[in-house]
Amino acid sequence: EVKSALIKIMGNASCTLGIQTDSETFVAGSKITGRVYLSVTNPRGVKARNLNIQFTGREETNVLYKVQNEHGHSHGHSHGHSHSHNHNESRYEHDRRSATVFSSIIKLQTYQAGRIFSGQYEFPFELSLPQNLPSSMTYRCPSKQSHCSIGYEIRAYLTNQENVLSYIPLVGDWINSSSSTRTINIIGKAANGLFSTASTDPIVNPPDEHAVNRCCCINKGSMNLSSEISSGLLHPGERFQVSFLAANNSTVAAPKGVQITLSERVTFKGHHREATGGNTVLVKSFIPKHTIPDMMETSTTSLEPHLLGGKQHTVNLIMPRSALSSYNSGQLIQVRHELLVNIQTPCCISSPETFNEVTISHHHEQHSANASSDMPPSENMDYFEVTPSAPFLPDHDGPNKPMNI
């Protein structure tokens, strides 16, 4: 379908360049595969030295902020007195910034004669992705003004530069490159150093004694709280479990219940300003005391320990598909996820809690059939030599043999 669309526009210019990938989504550490289509309709050919592909990933941020201007005006009067009036005017400005996550260039063909002869050509290509690429994402602050993104694109281009790694594409009315760029969606892997907590092991908070105070300073005894998260690595659309056990060793009446909250926090910066999206609640579950069997109230005169339910309670939860992937190694963007287990106590009474940072990563198994395990970590502007499955155009100075597409 894409190939047919490319062929339709070929011939509208002396040279038409298009690119097609075998999928719109790829996993970090896998290989992007596809084809570049080149049509030259000018009988004399076109001048070009290299046909290249560039794959680029970027963090983009846009922070909106208010600027206050103060203007003063003086007014004279007949009695020799003057009055000055100041008024403030405000305007909004944008602090935009971009940082390269990864960039690489593939050489598809070098034309020693410096000319591509008339014909239609097809070039299969393969590009290995680093293991440590972050997932594609887009985020807008609740105000809908400041926003950030991580995006990837792959572009085919012709150049006359002798240096293959130079990105100075040929442009002009003679070349149609409207189909030479495609946006790629990347699914990152959580186990590649992008996150501080990427283990699939359960997160266990052992029993810990929390002082219970009224109005911050009047001690009412203590409560013990332990909790456990089924895994430190969570996936959108999948179930996970949170368990807890509490003991009331205070003179405070039985708590209202236990609340579990999983929140997402996105922060990003421009050149001079920063933006915080606040805490977005992804999951919230309240377990009232009457649903926990044998939850007991303490005596107002005794500090005798009472287990809140006497056993560990487990809650099954589902991670929403709208959750972003965790990302705490960005140059401009940070995405963190925090899970809080909190005993809800009466007003003015301190509430014991456990707090953990977890990692969220979109599932990639269904996309990882072509994953590459031997791909070294990337550096900016890495260069990969690729040998396609279809023959290249000849390098000699004679006429090129077109490939039928």
Secondary structure, DSSP 8 states (H G I E B T S, - for coil): -HHHHHHHHTTSSSEEEEEEES-SEEETTSEEEEEEEEEE--TT-EE-SEEEEEEEEEEEEEEEEEEEEEEEEEEE-TTS-EEEEEEEEEEEEEEEEEEEEEEEEEEEEE-TTSEE-SEEEEEEEEEE--TT----EEEE-TTSSSEEEEEEEEEEEEE--SSTT------STTEEEEESEEEEEEE--TTSSS-S----S-EEEEEEEEEEEETTTEEEEEEEEEEEES-SEE-TTSEEEEEEEEEEEESS---SEEEEEEEEEEEEE-SS-EEEEEEEEEEEEEEEGGGSTT-----SS----EESSSS-EEEEEE--TT----B-S-SSEEEEEEEEEEEE-STTB---EEEEEEEE----GGGGGG--SS-----TTEEEE---SS-----SSS-------
